[in-house]
Every structure is written in C-alpha cells, then in structure tokens.
Amino acid sequence: MYVRFWGTRGSIAAPGDRTARYGGNTSCVEVRASDGTVIVLDCGTGARELGLHLIRAMPSPMRLHLFIGHTHWDHIQGFPFFVPAFLPGAELNVYAPLGFQQSLEEAMSGQMEYSYFPVKLRDLRSRIHFTELEEGFFRVGDVLVETQYLNHTAPTIAYRMTNGGASLAYVTDHEQFWHAEDGAHHHPGDQRHIAFMRGADLVIHDAQYTEEEYGQRIGWGHSTMEYATDVARAAGVKRLALFHHDPTHDDPFMERFEGAARARAAALGGGLDVFAAREGMELELAGSSRPTPVPEISALRRRLIAGARVLVVTPDDTQVASIEEALAEDGMVALPVPDMHAALTRGTEHLPDLAIVDTGLPAGDGADLVPAFRSRMGRANFPVILLADHPQATALHRPEIGATDYLAKPYSPPMLRARVRAWLARTVVAYTEAASPGALDEAVILEDARDDKGTTQTLLASMLAGVPMFRSLSAAQLNALVTQASEQVYPAGHVIARQGEPPRHLWVLLSGRVRVVEATTDGQAEMLLGEIGKSEVFGELGILRDQPRSATVIAVERTHCLVLRQSDFVAALGASVDLANGLLRIIASRLYDADRKLARYAPDPLTGLNSRRAFNEQYRRLAAGARRRKTGLLLLALDVLHLKAVNDSFGYTLGDEVLRTVADALNEATRTTDIVARYGGDEFAVLLLDALPKDVDVILGRVRDKLAALSAQRRLPVTIECSPGIAWSQTPPDTAEDFLRDADRDMHEKKARRKRETS
C-alpha cells in the first residue's frame, strides 16, 4: 500500500513559518491499494490540496472512498473545498460512525449551510453515498477494513486496512483509558486497543500531548506521545507515525518531541520505528504474506441503541441527573437505584441492557456484587461500567469482579455517553449474523421432552389458556389453534421476524421481552417503535392486513414464545367473538399509546416548528443542564402584531402564510442548537443556548432582516411586525411557563414604554 500525509495537525489548522516542516493542515491521509482503490482518511483542511492533486493524477470519472474517524470539525472542515466533490460523474463513498444527535449526512451538510458556506451539500454535482459504521469489518475493493470504537468525546472509529499482506491502522482521536502501572496496561479498553493494532506494519496514532500537558487535558479525548509509543510497542507494531499534532507545537518542539519518542522506543526495545508524521511524507508498505484473520461481525450492520435501558447504581442525585441527561440525548433510559442491594432485588425487574456502577458505594455494597448481579441477570457477559475515583481503585486489579469497563471520576459526560454507546453497540445487536448450526445462540424448538404428539398438544393448549387474550376459548378451540404450533426459545439479540417477510405466523410471548424496530427508507438506521412483553402477541398486523411485515422484531433477552400458524389464528378469530374483541383491545391500546407519543412529539402542523408540548419537554432538559453548568439560558418570546386584522382583511390563508414566514425567519436567523417553537396562535418562543441579554439586539436584527427578505420574496401584501420579550437567568426556573411569564412581562413593559414615548 502507498501512504501520503496531506494534513497532520489536530484541533485547528496552524499554518505559518513555524509549522512549515511538519505541516499546519488538519487530518488528511491518502492511501492507495494494490488494486488501485483510493482511500482518503479524514477530510481536514489537508483535503483541499489532496483534491487538487487527485483531479490531475486520476482518470475521470474518479471513484473515491472517504473514511471519517468522527465528525468533529478538524476532521471534516476540508470537505467543502475538496474539488472532486464538485465534479459531475465523480463518486464519493463516505464512511463514518453515527454521531451524536444527527446522521452522518446531516453532520457533513451542517457546515455547508448558507450561514457558513456558499454551496449546500445537495448542490454538489458528484454522486455522494453516506454509510454509517459500527465495529466489525467490510471490504472496499481488495482492501479489508476493520473498525473499532475509540475513547473520545464523541463516537469515534479507528480503521485497520489490510491489502496485499500489508496492514495500516489509523487511530485518531483517542485517549488512554487508564494510566499504565509498572509498564502494563490493565484496563480492558487499553487491552482491546493493543489487540486491534497488533502486528500492523504502520500505525498512525493520535499523539497530541506530552505527559506533562496531558495532566491539564484529561477527558479531552487525545493521547500522549508516551502512551502512543508504549501501546504500539506492546502491539508489536513495525512503524509508528505520531499524528494529530497540537496546534501550539511548532517545528522545533516537534523535533524534540520526535526525538523523545525515538529514545523511549529504543529504551523499551523491540525494534519499533517511531517518527512524527509530516505533510508530504510518502511511505510504501510491503508487509508480509501471512493470512489475515477476518472478524465475524459486519461493520455495516447497524445496532439499535434508542430505547436501551441503563441501570445507574449510585446514591448521588447530581450524578444521576448528569447521566440521565447524557443518555436521553440518544433516546436511552436511565434506571437509577441507590445501591447494589437495590440493584439485586429490584434492578433485574427493569431488564436493563447495561449497568453503570459507582465504586464509591459503602464497603460490601459496590463492585464486589457485580458477579452476583450478572448471575441474577442470567448473562455472564452483561456489560458493567464502573465509575472509579482513581487509577489505583481496587476494582481494577481484581479480575474476579470482571467489570466490562472503568471510567475515572470526575468523568466527561460526552465521553461516558460515547463509551455507553460503544458497549451497547457491541452487546445489543439489532441485526445478528446468521448463527452456525448447533451454536449456543440459536433459537431452540422445544419438543423433545414430550412423550407423544397428544401430550405436546395438551401442554401447548394449557400454556395458551394462561394468556389473557385466549382465556375465553374452549378446549376444542385451543387444541385447534396449537395443532400446528411450535414452542420456541430465542436468545438475546435474535431476530425473530424481519421487516418485509410474508405474514405466516403469530407469536405469543410466554416470557421475555422483544423490541419492534422499523428500518428507515435508506436502510441505514432503525427507529424504535416499541417493546412487547409477557402475555402479549406480535405479528397480528401483518396477518390482518395480509401484507409483508412492516417492522423487525428482536429478542431483548431470552424469550419464550408459542408460534401459531396464520391460517389457524385467522380461523380461530372467525370462530370466536371474544378472541376478536381481545385482539381489538390490544390494537386499540397500542394505537392509544402511539397517539400519546404523537401528541407529545409531533411538530406544529402549520409551521413545522416544535409544538408547545415538545417545547416544554425540551425546556426541562435544557434548563436542568444550564442550572448544573451555571451557563444560564436566554428565552426570546415573540407575538405577531395585527394578525387578527390580517385575517379579517385578507383571509386566513394569508394569515397562515404570515405565521409560516415568521417561523421560517426564526429558523434561518437562529442556530441549529437553538429551540424554536410555535407556543400559541400568534406566539413564538426561542430558547438560545450560551447566549446573553447583550446578544438580543443582534438576534432581533437578524430576525427582522430575514422577515423583510422573506416577505419581499413571497410578495406578501402586509408588513410583518413582531413584539419581542426576553428572559434570562443563570438558574432558569423548573418550567417553561414560569420563564415565558418573565418574557411576557418584559414584552408588556416594552409596549408600555413605546406607548408613553409616542404619546
């Protein structure tokens, strides 16, 4: 493989005379495989020069593969200046992990809104395909690509690429999980990291800090030179390129930095070749011809995270609130209990997918009980993250506890969030690979313990009679239903029914729990529709509609089901009014729940903005965060003036267009992080994060300009005016109503002032 560095800097570009040798552009590396496949690792500002080079060196139409470690700005800022993206016929395949709050495409296009850049992503003339990745493997041409999550403040993936016997690992951004002791890395995360790089011909590794600098930057998500050198040596790596240089490290500093790394590698022994990556540096990787082991899980198969349940074991209410807020951003549910005894007695009833345990619990009530909790859960590999006070925490040196992960306190909430997502992605699998025959995680058909068919049928009928929906059926009807039925047990993660399959069966849950998910139209993600538990049924809608299944059903835990044939169930429905009524009650209950969720989250139908209820929900979360961080919160309330006069003079059609214009102006004049809502008939509300009262005049000026421009563009026969009111608080009140009352008071005082001034 051929490798060339086009950008080596981290955090922000730092061009100038003092960075000319090692380079001032941010992350971008070109890789060419033996079959001609061209791969671009990250699209920092170095991508601009690379793009110009590619249009000169590659034939048209060009086909490129862009691998983004994560979508922080220093890794994507060069994309809007990447010339191949503007060429008709060019094909760009962009790969990255799913980030926080938005898809890969949304993250890439966000920096190309008109507020920041003159060309939108959708206006580019190349064909661009976005693929979101998990841990696992896939192939690009003749290149085997393996992925693994890194320890950063956002979901971040390392790439290992193997071609022609040569292997390259690209590892940025990443922070050590724990300090090494006696030269050994005890933390399971560091051990996984070393295993991922083992035997690589070249590792390009984040080495942004020295050990001294790192002491002030713990939790920022970056490595030290010492750590990068130590883990590369432990992994038996041949060559190590120190990468992601800090913007404050000029060329003289980097020379000393590189020399210190080489001296450290020589002292450790093992023949590791260490150097600092430089812009323009070119390498050829010959590698060896040894066969490459292939992982078993595809990186292209998405894991379902939304709806996951996380048990939080701590008596600290502040810590619980912090974790709840972090998890809620990904649609996960925090289940707090005060201690491990409560987790053992009540925690398993919550059916969690992962546990976060504070090691600061009283003696005999903390990490020591993790094995007992796993035993109670019935899952030896149940993921447990321990929050420990310091690297010397006893739990780290006690393998019998068997924690999955350890995180030092005080922890970075984004890093905790990324760590939870990584472990859930590893253990809560929405789409599993097909199990091999005889594997332990296959669905099991229970029938060999019965003496004869008659005994089996009687047993199945008695099981069915214990389910409320079927209790009214006679013995003859129950026996008819189960004549061709089977009893099955599905392991956690097993896909019981797939979206698009024909409706051949109805499942009755005797025990366990399943999740219902629906794939998005692009097939890149799944939406959580709900969960179904004991004594409920699923598969009924496909049978009633006689249409392919509209969703996928996955076992969340070991799940025991009776599987009835479609024709038998339809016949029973026709013969029993009570059974039909029972099914109607189930469907009505699910529709009621769906309506409640829709009412809670549906946008305002006229403007598309957040509804009043959605605004109130989001306000509670943002206000809690502002109070905890002491950053304050700014609320802008707007009333549309003279709307009744517009409706009376021109009709409600124009009045509606006025409201839509105000909504569009607010959307365009505010940031994507701000919350904009239609709070009433002619009332709008905007929550502005990290803003102060002194910023209001700028914001209002921007809104007025947008209103004027949109009104002229839409040729509205009226002038739109709005009356503003503001409220700001370092410790915002608990409810949006109280905060809006303050803004409303400010609005009326301003109106009264204007009236006095004009009278």
N, C-alpha and C positions, 0 to 999 in steps of 0.2 A: 504494500500500500504506500501511496505517496501522501505526505502531510505537509501543509504550509500554513504558517501562522499569519493572519491578516489583522488580528486585534488581540492583545494580551492583557489589557488593563481591566480593572474591576471598578464597580460602583459608578464612575463617571469618566468620560474621556478627559485626558490630561495632556493635550498636545503642547509642544514647545521645545526649546533648545535643550532643556534639562531632561527630557524624556525621549530624545530622538533615537537613542540606541536600542532601548528595549520597547519603545513604542508607546503612543498615547491613546490609540484607539481601543474601544472596549471589545469584548469577547467575540471572536470570529475565527474559525479554523476550517481550512479546505482539506477534504480527504478524497482521494481518487483510488478506486479499487482496480484490481487487475482486469475486470471485465468492462471497464470504462464508466462504471457507476460513479457519479459525482455527488458527494455529500458535503453539506455545509453545517458545521457545528456552531450554533448560535448566530444571531444576526445583530451583534452590537455595531458600533459605528465603523468597525473594520469591514463590514459587508459592502460599503459603498465602493471601495477600491476593488474588492473581490468581484463585484458585479461588472465593473468596467473591464476587468481582466477576462471574465468569462465570455462576454459578448465578442471579444477579439479572438479568444482561443477555441471556443466551442462552435460546432456547426449548428445551424438552425434546422428545425426548431429544437431548442435545448430542453432537456428534462433534468430537473434538479430535485434533491431531497434535502430539506432543511430540518435539522434536529435542534429543537429549542429545549434547553435544560429546564427553564421556567420563564415566566413572562415578566419578570422584573425588568425595569426599563433598560438597564445596561446590556441586556441580552436580546432586545428586540428593536432598539432605537434606530438601528441602521436599515431596518426593513423598508421604510418609506423611500429610502434612497437606493434601494437595490434594483439596478436597472433591468435585469431580466423579468422582474415582476410587471414591467410596463410593456413587454413585447408581445404582440399577437402571436399565438401559436406556442409560446413557451408554456411548459407545465411545471408547476411548483407543488411538491408534496410536503406539507408542513406537519411535523410531529412534535408533540409536547404533552406533558401531563395536564390533566384538568386542574385549573387553578381555583382560587377562592372566588366564590360568588358569580363567576361568569365563565362561559365556554372559551376555548382556545381562540375561535374566530372572533368573539366579542373582545377579548383582550388585545388581539392583534389590530383589530379595526378601531379600538378606542383611541389610539394615538394618531389616527388618521381622520378624526372628525375635523370639521372646518375650523373649530376653535384652535386647533393645533397645527393643521396641515392643509394645504390647498386641494389635495386629491383624496377622495374617500377610497377605502379598500374596494368597494364594489365597482369603482370606476376603472380599476386596473384592467389591462387588456389580456393578461395571461390567464391561463386556467389554473386556479389555486384550489388544492384539496387539503382539508384540515383533518387530522387524525389525532385523537386523544389517547394517550397510552397509560397502561398500568405496568406493574412489574411483570416480567416474563420475557418472551423472545418473539421475533418475527424476522423475515428476510426482505432485503432490498437488493434485487439483482442476485449476485453471488455473495452478498455480504450478510453474515449472520449478525443480527443486532440483539443484544441482551440489555435489559433495563433493570435498574434498582433505585428505590427511593433513597434520597439523601437527607441529611439532618439540616434543614434550613427553615427560614421563617415563612415559607410558602411551599406547597407541594413541588418538589424538585426531583428530577430524574438524572441518574448517571447512565451513560451509554457505553457499552463494550461492543466493539465491532471486530469481527474476525473474517479474514479473507485471504485465501492463498496461504494458509498456515501462519499468517501474521495477525497479531491482535493488538488493538488500541483501546484504552479506557479513557473516557472523557468525564472528569469528575469535578464539576463546579456548579453551584456553590455548596459547600459542606462544612459543618463544624464538628469537631470531635465530640463524641458522646460523653466521654469522661476522661479525666487525666489518667495517663498511664502510671502504673506503680511498679517499681523495680524493672522498668523496661517492658512490661507486659500490659496488653490492653484487655482488661477483664470484661468490659461492657459488651453485652450481646450485639449491640449495634456496631461497635468497632470491629468485632469479630466477623460480622456479616460483610462489612466494608472491605476488610482484608481479603476475605474469601472471594469477593466479586472481582478484585483486581489480580488474583493470584496468577502468576506466571505470564502476565501481559508483557509484550515487547516494548510498549510505550504507555505510560500513564501521564495524562495531562491533568494536574491536580491543583485545585484551589490552594494557594499558599499566600494569602493576603497579608498576614501579620507575622511579626516576631512574637516570641513567647512573652516578652515584656509588654508589647502593645496589646496583646490579647486580653490581659488582665482587666483592661478598661472596656472591652468589647465583647464580653461573654454574652451569648444569646443573640448576636448579630448574624450568625449563620455562616461563619467563614473559618478557615483553617489557619494554623500557623505553619511556618516553614518546617519547624521541628516535627510536628505531627505528620505532615505530608511525607517527609523523609522516612520517618520511623515506620509508618504503615506500608509504604512502598517496599522498604527493605523486608518487613515481615511477610509480605506477599510474594517475595521472590521476583519482583519486577526487574526488568533489564535496564530500562531508561525511564527517568522521571523528569518531566518538564514542569517546573514551578510556574504557576499561572495565576491570572486574576490579580495582577499587581495592584497594590493600593495606590490611589492617585497621588498620595503625598510622597511616594518612593521614587526619587529621581534616579538618574543613571548611576551616579557614584554610590548611592545607597544600594541599588540593585547589584552592583559589582560585589560589594561587601556581603550582601545577602546571599548571593550565589556562592561565594567563597565559603561562607559559614556552612551552607548546606552540603557542599562537597566535603568539607572537613568532617562534618557529622557522619556522612555516609561512609567515609573511609574509616572512621573510628568504629562504626558498627560492623564493618566487614561485609562480605557477601558480593562485592563487585558491582554495586548499584551505581550507574552513571547518572549524575544529577546536573541539571542546568536550568537556568531561567529562560523561559520562552521569550523570543524576540520577534517583532514584526519582520516579515520577510524570510524568516528561518525556514528552510526546507529539509525534510527528512524522508528517507526511504526505509520502509520496514520490510525486511525479508522474512523474519520469523522462522518457524520450523514447520515440518510437515506432519506434526502429531495431530491425531484426530481431535476435534473439539466436541466436548460433551454438550448436548442440546438440552436446555431446560424443558420442563414438561408443560408449562402454562403459557398460553399466548398472551403477549402484551397488548393485543388488540381487543381482548375480551374485557368489557367494562364490568367493574364490580359495583354493586349497589351500596351506597353509603347513606343516602337520605333515609330517615326512619330508623337508623340504628339506635340501639339503647345502650347508654353508657352508665354503669353504676359508679357513683362517686362516693368514696368512703372517707369522710373527714368530718370532724365536728365544727370546722371553721366556716362560718356562713359567708365570709368575704371570699374565701377560696371557692366555695360552691358557686357563688354568683359569677365569679370570673370564668369558671369552667362552663357554666350554663350558657353564658353569652358567646363564648368561643364555639361551642358545639352547635348552638342554634343557627349560626351562620351557614352551616352545612345541612340543616334540616335534621340534625341528630337530637336525641332526647337525653337529658341528664337525669339520672335517678339517684338523688342524694340519700345516704344513710349515715348516721353519726359514727359508727364503729364497725369492726369486723364481726362482732357478735350479731349485730343487727343484719349485716350482710348475709351471715349464715342462716339466720332464722327467717328473714324477710326478703333478702336480696334476690334469691333464686326465684321467688314468685314473680319478679319483674321480668324474668327471662332476658337478662342483658346480653349484649354481644361483646362487651369489653368492660373491664373494670379499671378505675384509677384509684389507687390506694395511697393514702398519706402515711408514710412510715413514722410520723410523729405521734401516732396513737399511743396510748398507755402500754406499758410492758405487757406482753402476753395477749395483746389485742390488735396487733398490726400485721406486719409481713409474715409473722410466724403462722398465721391462719390461712395464708394463701393456698397451700396444698389442700387443706380441709375444704375450702371454698370450691376449688376445682373439682374435688371429689363429689361435692354436693351438686355441682352443675352437671356432672357426668361427662366432662370434656377435659381430657388431660392437657390439651393444647389451648385452653381458654386464655385469651390474651389479657395480661395484667400489667399495667404501667405503675411503677412505684415512684412516688414523689419523695425524694430523699434530701436531707439537709446538706450533705457534703459528700465528697468522693469517698471518704473513709466510712460511709454508712455501713453498718454491719451487714445489711441485706445483700450488698454487692458481692461479699466474699462468702456467701452461703449458698452454694448451688442447690441445696436441698429445697430452698424456697422456690426456685425456678421461675422467678419473675421474667416476663417477656421483655420488659424494657425498664429503664431507670431514667428519671429526669431530675436534675438538681434544682432545688429551690434557692432563690426565687426564680421561677421559670418564665420564659417568654410565652405569653398566650398564643401568638401565631405559631410558635414552634411546637407547643403542645398540640395545637389543632392539626398541624401537619403530621405530627407523629401519630395521633389517633387515627387520622385518615389512612396513613400508610399501613397500620396494623389491621384496620378493618378491611382494607383492600386485600390484604394477604389472607385473611381468615373468613370474611363474609363474602363469598363469591356468588355473584348473580348468575353467571353462566359458567358451568363447570365443563372441563374437558370430559369426554366420554370415559367412563371408568373401564378398566380392563376386566375381563371375565374373572369372577372369583374375588375381586377386590373387596376390601372390608367396607368401602363406602358405597357399594351398590345398593339399590333398593332390594329389599328382601320380600319374597312372596311367602306368606306363612300358610302352609298347608300340610307339611309332612308330619305334624304331630297328631293328626286326626285319623281315627280308625277307618272310616269309610266316608263316602260322599254324603250319606244321610246325616251322619254326626256333624260333619263340617257345615252343612246347610242349616241345621238346627242352631249351631253355635253362632253362625253369622246372623241369623234371624234374631237371636236374642240380643246380640250386640246392637243391631239396628233398632230394635224396640227400645233400647235405652236412650236413643237420641230423640229429643222432644218433637221434632218435626214429623217423625214416623210413628209416634206412640199410638196414634188413633187407628193404625192399620190392623186388620185382623191377622191371625196366624197364617191363614192361607195367602193373604196379600204379601206379608213379609217374606214367606217362603218363595213366592213367585219372583219377588224382587232380587233375592240373593241366589237364585238358581245358577246364574252365570257370573256371580260376583266373585271378586277376589279380595283377599286381605293383604295389605302391603305396608311395609315399614320403610320410610325414606330417611336417609341420613341428612344431617345439616348441610345445606348448600345444594342439595339435589334439585334439579329442575323437573318438577312433576308434570307440568303441562306447558307447552310452548305457544307463544303467540303465532297465529296463522295455521295451527293444526286443526283438522276436522274435529267436530264435537262428538266423540264416540263414547265418552264416559262422564259420570258424575262421581265426585269424591265426597265422602262423608268423613269428617275428622273425628276420630275416636280419642286422640290425644295429640299434643304438639301444637305447632303454630306455623303458618305459611305467610309469605309476602306476595302481594299481587303487584306486578310492575308492567308498565307499557313502554315499549320502545318508541323513541321519537322518530319523526319521519325520515331523518338521515341515518337512523340506526346507530348513532354514536353515543346515545345515552338512554337511560331508563328513568321514567317518572314513577314514583311510588304512588300507587292508587289506594293501598290499604293493607290491613293484616286480618287474617281469619284464624280463629282459634277453635278450641274443643267444642264438639257438638254442632258445628256449623258445616255448610256444604259449599263447594265451589264447582264451577263448570256448568252451572244451570243456565246461564245466559246463552251460551253457545248452543245448548240443546234446544231451548225455547225458540231462539231465532233461526236455528238450523243454519248457522253461519260459522266460518272459521273462528277460532278463539281470538278474542280481542286483546288478551293480555297473557303474560307469562306468570306462572305460579312456582315459587321456590320455597323449599322447606327451610325454615329458620333454625330449627332444631330437629332432633329425632322425632319424626311424625308418623303416626299410626293411622291408616285410612282403610275404609271399606270402599272398593271401587265398583260402582254399579254400571251396567251397560245402558247406553242411551235408550234403546228400544224398550227395555224393561222398565226404566223410570218413566218414560212417556206413557206406557200402558198403565202404570200404577196411578199416574196423575189423572188419566181419563176415568179411572175406576173409583177414585176417592176424592170427594169434595173437601174433606178435612185436610188431606195431603196438599191439594191445590191451594187451599187457604193458608196453610202453613208456609208454603213456598212464597205466596204473595206477601205475607207478613215479613219474611226475611228480605225480599226485594224492596218492600216499602221502607224498611228500617235502613237499608243501605242507601236508598235514594234520599231519605231524610238527612242522613249523615253527610252525603255528598252536597245537598243543598246548603247545609250549615257551613260547610267548608267554602262553598262557592260564595255565599253571602259574606264570609269573613275575608276572603282574599280577592274577590272579583274586582276589577277596576271600575271606575265610574263609566257608565255606558256611553255618555255623551262625549267626554273629553279624553278618555283613556288614562286619566290620572289615577292615583291611588284614591280609593273611596275613603269616607270618614272613618269607617271601622278599621280599614287597613292602616290608615294614618295613626290611629290611636294605638294599634298593636306595635307598629314600628317605633312610635314615640317612646313607649315604655322601655324598650330595649336600648334605644339611643340615650335616653335620659339617664338610665342606670349607668351606662358606660361613662357618660360625661361627669356624673357625680363622683364615680370612682376615680377617674383620671384627673378630676378637677380642671377640665379643659373648657367647661362652660358650653352653653347651647344657645343659638340665636333662632328666634322664630319670627318670620315675616308673614303677616296676615294682610290680605288684600280684599277689598269689596269693590265689585264693578259698579260704577256710578251710573244712574239713569237707565238701568236695564229695563225697568218697567215701561219707561217712556219709549224705548226702542221697540219693545214687544207691542205696545199699543199703536205705535205709528207705522211700523214696518212688518209686524207679524212675528210669530215665534220662530220662524225659520231663520230670520236674520239674528234674532236674539241668541239662538243656539250657535250661530256662526261667530258671534261676538265672544261667547264663552269658550268656544274651541280656539279662537285666536289668542285669547288671554292664556289658555293652557299651553299652547304651542310656544308663546313668547316666554313663559316661565320656564318651560323645559329647555329652550335654547339659551336662556340667559343664566341658567344655574349649572352647577357641576353635576356629574353623574352620581356623585356621592351624596348629594342633597336629596331630600324627600319632598316631593311636590304633590299636593292633594287638592281635590275639589271638596271643600268641607261642608258646603251648603249650596243653596240655589245659585247665589252670586258671590259666594265666599270661597277664597282660595287660601291655602296655607303652605308655607315653605319652611322646612327645618334645614338650617345651614350649619354644617359641622365645621368646627375650627374657624369660626367667624366671630367678629366683634362688632359692637354697635357702630364703630367708626367706619366699618365696611359697607354699611347700609346704603349710603348715598351712591356709592359706585354700583351696587347691585340694582338699586332702583333706576339709576340712569340707564343701565344695560337693559332692564325690562322695558322702560319707556321707548328706547331706540328700537327694540325688537317689535314692540306693539305697533309703532309707527310704520316700520318697514313691512310687516305682515299685513297691516290694514291697507296700505297702498297696493301691495302685491295682489291682495284679494279684492281690491276695489270696493271696500265697504263704504256705504254712504253716510256713515256716522263716525265721529271721533270717539275712540275708546278711552275712558278715563278710569283710573282706579284710586281708591283711597287706601293708603298703607298704614299699618300699625306694627310696631316691633315690640318684642320682649326678649330680654337677655338675662341669663342667670348663670352664675358659677355653679350653683347647685339647683338645677331645674326641678320643678315640682313633680310629684309622682304621676299626675295625669295630664293629658294634653288639654283637657277642658280648663284646668287652672291656668296653664300657660297661655292659652288662647284668650282667657279673660283679661290677662295683663296686656296682651297685644291689642285687644279690643278697646281697653281703657285708653291706651296710648293713641289709638286711631281717633277716638271721640275727642280727646284733648286737642289733637291737631286740627280737627274740623272746627272746634270751637274757637281756636286761636285764629284760624283763617277767616272765620266769620267776623270776629272782632276787628281784625286788621282791615277788612274790606268795608266795614260799616262806618 
